[in-house]
Amino acid sequence: MRDEEEIREQYEFLTEQLESPEMRHEGVKEMFTYYKRALGWVLEEEYM
């Protein structure tokens, strides 16, 4: 299993990607939103 730091780095990367101007296509944006939400749940359940 990945450590907390690695998961946080991935979460921050996805957050930046989701907010970038290149993310205009709604399907891609929606996919990243779900992935970002899932990572947030993992962080809450595993480390908080």
OpenMM code with the backbone's topology and positions (N, CA, C; nanometers):
from openmm import Vec3, app, unit

residues = "MET ARG ASP GLU GLU GLU ILE ARG GLU GLN TYR GLU PHE LEU THR GLU GLN LEU GLU SER PRO GLU MET ARG HIS GLU GLY VAL LYS GLU MET PHE THR TYR TYR LYS ARG ALA LEU GLY TRP VAL LEU GLU GLU GLU TYR MET".split()
positions = [
    Vec3(0.0840, -0.1189, 0.0000),
    Vec3(0.0000, 0.0000, 0.0000),
    Vec3(0.0884, 0.1251, 0.0000),
    Vec3(0.0395, 0.2275, -0.0583),
    Vec3(0.1159, 0.3526, -0.0675),
    Vec3(0.1138, 0.4243, 0.0663),
    Vec3(0.2187, 0.5036, 0.0889),
    Vec3(0.2216, 0.5792, 0.2133),
    Vec3(0.1442, 0.7101, 0.1978),
    Vec3(0.1182, 0.7735, 0.3092),
    Vec3(0.0343, 0.8935, 0.3105),
    Vec3(0.0919, 1.0044, 0.2233),
    Vec3(0.2225, 1.0238, 0.2279),
    Vec3(0.2855, 1.1310, 0.1496),
    Vec3(0.2628, 1.1106, 0.0001),
    Vec3(0.2769, 0.9869, -0.0456),
    Vec3(0.2573, 0.9577, -0.1878),
    Vec3(0.1120, 0.9821, -0.2287),
    Vec3(0.0183, 0.9441, -0.1444),
    Vec3(-0.1234, 0.9662, -0.1746),
    Vec3(-0.1542, 1.1151, -0.1767),
    Vec3(-0.1007, 1.1898, -0.0819),
    Vec3(-0.1231, 1.3349, -0.0794),
    Vec3(-0.0649, 1.4023, -0.2038),
    Vec3(0.0532, 1.3593, -0.2469),
    Vec3(0.1133, 1.4158, -0.3678),
    Vec3(0.0243, 1.3902, -0.4892),
    Vec3(-0.0286, 1.2696, -0.5001),
    Vec3(-0.1166, 1.2356, -0.6114),
    Vec3(-0.2442, 1.3191, -0.6060),
    Vec3(-0.2991, 1.3353, -0.4868),
    Vec3(-0.4204, 1.4152, -0.4681),
    Vec3(-0.3971, 1.5601, -0.5101),
    Vec3(-0.2847, 1.6177, -0.4671),
    Vec3(-0.2522, 1.7554, -0.5043),
    Vec3(-0.2301, 1.7696, -0.6546),
    Vec3(-0.1637, 1.6713, -0.7152),
    Vec3(-0.1422, 1.6732, -0.8598),
    Vec3(-0.2757, 1.6741, -0.9339),
    Vec3(-0.3673, 1.5852, -0.8922),
    Vec3(-0.4973, 1.5782, -0.9581),
    Vec3(-0.5769, 1.7070, -0.9384),
    Vec3(-0.5664, 1.7669, -0.8210),
    Vec3(-0.6359, 1.8930, -0.7959),
    Vec3(-0.5857, 2.0009, -0.8912),
    Vec3(-0.4542, 2.0104, -0.9065),
    Vec3(-0.3962, 2.1092, -0.9986),
    Vec3(-0.4402, 2.0824, -1.1417),
    Vec3(-0.4374, 1.9553, -1.1822),
    Vec3(-0.4779, 1.9200, -1.3182),
    Vec3(-0.6238, 1.9546, -1.3433),
    Vec3(-0.7086, 1.9268, -1.2463),
    Vec3(-0.8518, 1.9524, -1.2607),
    Vec3(-0.8800, 2.1021, -1.2755),
    Vec3(-0.8005, 2.1851, -1.2100),
    Vec3(-0.8230, 2.3292, -1.2135),
    Vec3(-0.7537, 2.3981, -1.3307),
    Vec3(-0.6710, 2.3264, -1.4068),
    Vec3(-0.5972, 2.3887, -1.5166),
    Vec3(-0.6903, 2.4202, -1.6344),
    Vec3(-0.6560, 2.5206, -1.7140),
    Vec3(-0.7399, 2.5596, -1.8276),
    Vec3(-0.7502, 2.4517, -1.9355),
    Vec3(-0.6540, 2.3596, -1.9393),
    Vec3(-0.6577, 2.2544, -2.0408),
    Vec3(-0.7698, 2.1534, -2.0168),
    Vec3(-0.8237, 2.1506, -1.8963),
    Vec3(-0.9273, 2.0526, -1.8618),
    Vec3(-1.0660, 2.1077, -1.8982),
    Vec3(-1.0923, 2.1205, -2.0259),
    Vec3(-1.2198, 2.1772, -2.0693),
    Vec3(-1.3232, 2.0721, -2.1032),
    Vec3(-1.2792, 1.9569, -2.1437),
    Vec3(-1.3732, 1.8527, -2.1837),
    Vec3(-1.4453, 1.7994, -2.0601),
    Vec3(-1.5751, 1.8053, -2.0604),
    Vec3(-1.6530, 1.7718, -1.9411),
    Vec3(-1.6378, 1.6261, -1.8973),
    Vec3(-1.6240, 1.5345, -1.9910),
    Vec3(-1.6068, 1.3944, -1.9544),
    Vec3(-1.4773, 1.3702, -1.8782),
    Vec3(-1.3689, 1.4327, -1.9248),
    Vec3(-1.2396, 1.4191, -1.8574),
    Vec3(-1.2470, 1.4863, -1.7206),
    Vec3(-1.3080, 1.6019, -1.7160),
    Vec3(-1.3211, 1.6750, -1.5902),
    Vec3(-1.4005, 1.5931, -1.4881),
    Vec3(-1.5070, 1.5315, -1.5342),
    Vec3(-1.5895, 1.4487, -1.4458),
    Vec3(-1.5107, 1.3290, -1.3945),
    Vec3(-1.4338, 1.2646, -1.4814),
    Vec3(-1.3535, 1.1492, -1.4416),
    Vec3(-1.2533, 1.1889, -1.3326),
    Vec3(-1.1831, 1.3004, -1.3523),
    Vec3(-1.0870, 1.3450, -1.2523),
    Vec3(-1.1563, 1.3833, -1.1219),
    Vec3(-1.2754, 1.4392, -1.1299),
    Vec3(-1.3496, 1.4744, -1.0094),
    Vec3(-1.3793, 1.3497, -0.9273),
    Vec3(-1.4230, 1.2422, -0.9931),
    Vec3(-1.4515, 1.1181, -0.9208),
    Vec3(-1.3248, 1.0588, -0.8621),
    Vec3(-1.2158, 1.0621, -0.9371),
    Vec3(-1.0893, 1.0067, -0.8898),
    Vec3(-1.0371, 1.0865, -0.7704),
    Vec3(-1.0471, 1.2189, -0.7810),
    Vec3(-1.0044, 1.3065, -0.6727),
    Vec3(-1.0881, 1.2805, -0.5466),
    Vec3(-1.2172, 1.2640, -0.5628),
    Vec3(-1.3060, 1.2363, -0.4503),
    Vec3(-1.2709, 1.1032, -0.3850),
    Vec3(-1.2422, 1.0024, -0.4658),
    Vec3(-1.2060, 0.8705, -0.4124),
    Vec3(-1.0764, 0.8784, -0.3325),
    Vec3(-0.9776, 0.9516, -0.3826),
    Vec3(-0.8522, 0.9676, -0.3083),
    Vec3(-0.8763, 1.0398, -0.1766),
    Vec3(-0.9640, 1.1375, -0.1774),
    Vec3(-0.9977, 1.2086, -0.0543),
    Vec3(-1.0586, 1.1156, 0.0484),
    Vec3(-1.1463, 1.0255, 0.0025),
    Vec3(-1.2073, 0.9286, 0.0940),
    Vec3(-1.1014, 0.8363, 0.1533),
    Vec3(-1.0070, 0.7927, 0.0708),
    Vec3(-0.8998, 0.7052, 0.1192),
    Vec3(-0.8186, 0.7764, 0.2267),
    Vec3(-0.7863, 0.9034, 0.2013),
    Vec3(-0.7092, 0.9799, 0.3007),
    Vec3(-0.7866, 0.9921, 0.4320),
    Vec3(-0.9152, 1.0205, 0.4236),
    Vec3(-0.9950, 1.0345, 0.5441),
    Vec3(-1.0013, 0.9033, 0.6210),
    Vec3(-1.0279, 0.7960, 0.5521),
    Vec3(-1.0456, 0.6666, 0.6196),
    Vec3(-0.9159, 0.6100, 0.6732),
    Vec3(-0.8062, 0.6256, 0.6005),
    Vec3(-0.6811, 0.5615, 0.6380),
    Vec3(-0.5969, 0.6439, 0.7348),
    Vec3(-0.6040, 0.7757, 0.7252),
    Vec3(-0.5067, 0.8571, 0.7970),
    Vec3(-0.5668, 0.9602, 0.8911),
    Vec3(-0.6984, 0.9665, 0.8994),
    Vec3(-0.7564, 1.0694, 0.9857),
    Vec3(-0.8432, 1.0088, 1.0924),
] * unit.nanometer
topology = app.Topology()
chain = topology.addChain("A")
for resn in residues:
    res = topology.addResidue(resn, chain)
    for name in ("N", "CA", "C"):
        topology.addAtom(name, app.Element.getBySymbol(name[0]), res)
